[in-house]
Amino acid sequence: MSSAKNIVVVNSSPLIYLSAIEKVGILKKLFHEIIIPEAVKRELMSGGKDNFAFKEINSEKWIITKRIKNKLAKNYLLTDIDDGEAEVIVLAEELKAKTVIMDDRLGRRLAKLRGLNIIGTLRVLVSAKEKGMITEIKPLIKQIKEAGFWISDDVQKAILQQSKEWNI
């Protein structure tokens, strides 16, 4: 397993949307392995084999599922966020994760308040472009939006500017 400083805990939406655009492998290239809590695995598996990320969760050895220990902390968080997000935050704290990948706004806010380093799906794409793993983000944003991912105009503009694709 990764050393503690390299641990990355991932929520379901980044896996779903990266799977929808056939880019889950970016996570392996960027982080070598990722960890998901059991609640995220259940969420991804619940839709059946035709759902995005189902195949990856079942076949990729670099996606590791772990059980949280602190159920009380999870229950406390459940008043504001769902099961998967609560377990991502608790597991990240328990493992002293370097990074949490999560898109939900409230979940991200709570994780930041608890001192966790948060990035989202779009930041993963930016990192992949910066490292030469992909050449363009703009078409991927179009695909991800078509798959149901909501991105504000301001965030989209900022990501495209950061990627030097705003005027492309």
Secondary structure, 3 states (H helix, E strand, C coil): CCCHHHCEEECHHHHHHHHHCCCCHHHHHHHCCEEEEHHHHHHHHHCCCCCCCHHHHHHCCCEEEECCCCHHHHHHHCCCCCHHHHHHHHHHHHHCCCEEECCCHHHHHHHHHCCCCEECHHHHHHHHHHCCCCCCCHHHHHHHHHCCCCCCHHHHHHHHHHCCCCCC
